[in-house]
Amino acid sequence: MTQLINFISSHTQLPESSIKNTVELINEDCTIPFISRYRKERTGNLDEVQIGDIVKYKEQYEALEKRKTSILKALEEQDVLTSELKQKIEATADLITLEDLYLPFKKSRKTKAETARKNGLEPLAKIIMSQNTNDLESIAFKYIKGEVISIEDALEGARHIIAEWINERTDVRNNIRYQLERFAIISTKVIKGKADDENAQKYRDYFDWSESLSRIPSHRLLAILRAEHEGFIKIKIEIDDEKALSKIEERIIRSKNDCSEQIQLAIQDAYKRLLLPSLSNEALQIAKDKADEAAILVFAKNLKQLLLGSPIGEKRVLAIDPGFRTGCKVVCLDAQGQLKYNETIYPHPPKSDAIGAMKKISSLADAYKIEAIAIGNGTASRETEALIRKIHFKNDIQVFVVSEAGASIYSASKIAREEFPNYDVTVRGSVSIGRRLQDPLAELVKIDAKSIGVGQYQHDVNQTNLQKSLDVVVENCVNAVGVNINTASKSLLSYVSGIGPKLAENIFEYRKEHGAFLSREAIKKVPRLGDKAFEQGAAFLRIKEAKNPLDDSSVHPESYTIVENMAKDLGKTVQDLIGNLTLLQKIDLKNYCTASVGLPTLQDIVKELEKPGLDIREQAKVFTFNQNIKTINDLREGQLLPGIVNNITNFGCFVDIGIKESGLIHVSNLADAFVSDVNEHVSLHQQIIVKVLEVDIPRKRIQLKLYK
């Protein structure tokens, strides 16, 4: 445990006591949301990001230890494990150093050095490395036998062995790593015959490109690697070869004789054939890992903002999935998102029944007491929005344009088929659009996060790391908002702390059979939901209109007694405390501190009592695009337009201005001063005003500037 804590501490700079207690909680199968919210005293008030870092480095340490065990076992089986080597391996703190230690003992495929050894040339290699003779030819002559038919054969074989020794030297490898880390240049060239390929045009900036590997932005490196993967360019990693060779020679050559000439040749061979190819690939992979990390961080930030997007709440919604030839799919949903009616209207060409469509929408709005209309932002969105705004509704109905990203993925999924077995994909897609307006979080958790379309090269990064990161984001968002156990889908329930897919299924089936849960205590009746799962999840599951008002709050059941004692000491009931700032301010929290409950938890309890069950998300706001801008051809430089941020990357953000193509606000156009983090200036789905800087119609590119 001490080594683990030291490892995590060296990477995070967090207090050792906080790390130790957090690791203990993780080992007890506690989740990040639970630890960060309800075990603040034990962690020293660490937030979910810091706890996430502890989890990450704990996994890295465990992977390192597992690899050490594997290597030690392999060395023991080869009977080459000395006490000194074992000590070095056990003391190693990173995988690269560990693999360097193991390199000389790896059982690899047949090599030139191995062939030379079988030909009996290792003694000659040792003589050359001793650098004590000027009469190499006569010595090498003695090794002519079998497949070695000349002095040059003998010397070449010896050089292959020496080259392998040089390749295995940790000091040599680390020196080249140092040069690659600081001075490496990544360059690209278009593959002959590919320059005119239509699919290659998006990569044309990289047909002849070079820059420092250590400074290349993550998005550019990922784009270059994708272009290489698709077969359009070749990548090369280069350093100053002469400088690198001289550094190796300084470490190895101690004399000027026949031996030194052979060693120099062996160094050149080792460098070009073994060291540079291996270590430049390693350097590129390290750069790729860093680029992955940056891209995953961007995706995670975007996903969090998207999931915590503004809900309209429990309102009756008419949702429209727009289309031209196939018509517009219309559904009516009740306040809980249940499908009440569906139909297809044809207001646009070729049928162009706009009057009939308007009458139908108007009658549906009356019949189902519609409070808001959600229109998908895909094909025919603008035309459908314009049509809807012409209708004179009897009641005040808000009109929203909603992102369709991933709706088609949901509509064809197993989850959608289970929810709507008797409806086709078009109806399911419309339902998804409407529910996204009611509660984005509840609907988006049903879709694979990678399909939502708010990432940066998400298909090029390490998919395991991406999935882990996104799962954590979804879990944190779901638990930050809380879940109504009596209306939540299985997908939403599965992300609740301590629940998971199987218990979510059990909760769903229990609810279907026994009706709504009336208290948190009743959750314990769900099959296989034991004490641990209840401890982890109960406070994130809400019971609306419960007998105990705390059941619809983030106060953990383990703290109910504390609240009851607070009320009792004031001569009041728990219900009297809810929302009563005057009463809550009279509570002296120090009187309720115990060995396990301190001020951080007590302050959280009082804050929750002020507004129990308050949704942390802002209310959805109506937004209207410039109705005169229909296509990219309508844009002019200098125009000021309303827009919605629909994606954020490290190089800027993309903005929906109401046409098919999104515009880009490059990072340099977000502010007059240097911008280090795009998220400090804009957030996903933020409503902004942009200025059109440039319109490239042939390439369908729009450059924008943030106006306000």
Secondary structure, 3 states (H helix, E strand, C coil): CHHHHHHHHHHHCCCHHHHHHHHHHHHCCCCHHHHHHHCHHHHCCCCHHHHHHHHHHHHHHHHHHHHHHHHHHHHHHHCCCCHHHHHHHHHCCCHHHHHHHHHHHCCCCCCHHHHHHHCCCHHHHHHHHHCCCCCHHHHHHCCCECCECCHHHHHHHHHHHHHHHHHHCHHHHHHHHHHHHHHCEEEEEECCCCCCCHHHHHHHHHCEEEEECCCCCHHHHHHHHHHHHCCCEEEEEECCHHHHHHHHHHHHCCCCCHHHHHHHHHHHHHHHHHHHHHHHHHHHHHHHHHHHHHHHHHHHHHHHHHHCCCCCCCCCEEEEECCCCCCEEEEEECCCCCEEEEEEECCCCCCCCHHHHHHHHHHHHHHCCCCEEEEECCCCHHHHHHHHHCCCCCCCCEEEEECCCCHHHHHCCHHHHHHCCCCCHHHHHHHHHHHHHHCHHHHHCCCCHHHCCCCCCCCCCCHHHHHHHHHHHHHHHHHHHCEECCCCCHHHHHCCCCCHHHHHHHHHHHHHHHCCCCCCHHHHHCCCCCHHHHHHHHHHEECCCCCCHHHHCCCCHHHHHHHHHHHHHCCCCHHHHCCCHHHHHCCCHHHHCCCCCCHHHHHHHHHHHHCCCCCCCCCCCCCCCCCCCCCHHHCCCCCEEEEEEEEEECCEEEEECCCCCCEEEEHHHCCCCCCCCHHHCCCCCCEEEEEEEEEECCCCEEEEEECC
